[in-house]
Amino acid sequence: MQEQMPHPENHFCGRTRREFLWQSGGSFTSLALASMLGADGFLQRQTLAFDGVTPMAPPGPVAPKQPMLRGKAKSVIFFFCYGGPSHIDTFDYKPDLFKYDGQTIAVKTKGRGGEKAEGRVVGPKWKFRQHGASGAWVSELFPHLSGCVDDIAFIKSMYADSPIHGSAMLMMNSGKLLGGPAIGSWVNYGLGTVNQNLPGFVVMLDSAGGPISGAKNWSSGYMPAMYQGTVLRGEGPPILDLANPAGRSDALQRSLLDRMKMWNSRHALLRSGNSELESRIESYELAYRMQSTAPEAVDMSLESKETKELYGCDDPRTKEFGEKCLLARRLVERGVRFVQIYSGGGHNDESWDAHGDLKTNHDFHAGRTDKPVAGLLKDLKRRGLLDETIVIWGGEFGRQPTAEYAQGTGRDHNSYGFTMWMAGGGIKGGTSVGETDELGSIGVGERFHVKHLHATALACLGLDPNHLAYFYAGLDQKLVGVEGADPIRAIMV
């Protein structure tokens, strides 16, 4: 009886290696073809909407995503006071400092001047008063912001791992001393951005210049470059070249970009995984889309006189910062996910880094920012936007109760204990958590690390800080560190 041969459909690739290669060869070819068609945009053009007719592009990496949890906030505005504002001269009232003014006492400090066991006390140069129903203490540096304390939650026992500007700033922005994806990058990675015609992560620098460590403060780190912050200009038009050059129509501009995209895509095909290249391609497309959207977003002439006065745009002292705050409101109003505004820049004497003359330094910076920041909180609240916008204020660390130098009123760096505040979506206003010792030199009791601040912001946005991860270098990397961190529940609604 003749042996029955297995049916070809039930017997993969016959009996030999030659038959395996013959039957599998078409699959290898199809993989390469699919890659080429994808890079050329063919597959994207074949994707159809629900009607089965209209072409629909697949969602991009910054397309809006559903939050992991129920979050009250949709966006963040982060005021970064570069240099380290003095918590004991702003929001952390320490009456004992007045009686010890000028005396040398035993106190452990660590700052730019190194580790010390004693120092000369510098008493506060401004009076403090209680404000609002919450009775929060605020110095006379902030006459406008003091009227908003019932919308603010103060965190008075913050601490960080470095008393040096560069590494401390990177930690406050990225959670790591050496830098990594900035918090704005994490937010856009986790949630995407609502408005695809504007950047999802915007940074506005002080006109005096950028902070130390530069672009690493708003870098996307090991994430794709499309998540990095977009810097707007500190003076003049925030965004240049929004209009086409003379004689170039929109149709010609579109044609030029399409041709550029074709060549860039072919170039990228041979360099798969190059996020910088992919980001550059996307940046051209975003720039084109911004030409129709951004001019309206940055047009301050559309705002009323009363609104501009609320932000201090009518006063030369507050005009520059006020316009940044007003622009921040306009951006989050239009779906931008994360806006960071720097106060202070360039050299140390142009920042909040008051090593020499504390009063001159803080009078200058608080005078430029107090009314604009208060104006933003009031404007967000009256428009119903404060409930969905987190506002964060603070620097990379605070200041010591003692002087760094033998003479003068300046204070050294203090990463042992300092104050930051939050307001808006998901934050319980009129509250205060944590404390420093009687001189404000170190946090005591329950202390909160920078990662707890980050965890709180993420949680208010509906992102689980301990599960929002990006796989890199063999680890599920997180903004709050691989070990994780809990939000500060006491200041959350």
Helices and strands as residue ranges (DSSP letters): G 8-10, H 17-40, H 42-46, E 75-81, G 87-89, H 96-99, E 104-111, E 114-120, E 128-131, E 136-139, G 145-151, E 152-159, H 165-174, H 183-191, E 201-204, G 214-218, G 225-227, E 230-232, H 250-269, H 275-297, G 300-302, H 305-310, H 319-333, E 338-343, G 348-350, H 358-382, G 386-388, E 389-394, E 398-399, E 413-414, E 418-424, E 431-433, E 435-436, E 443-444, E 448-449, H 450-460, E 470-472, E 475-477, G 489-491
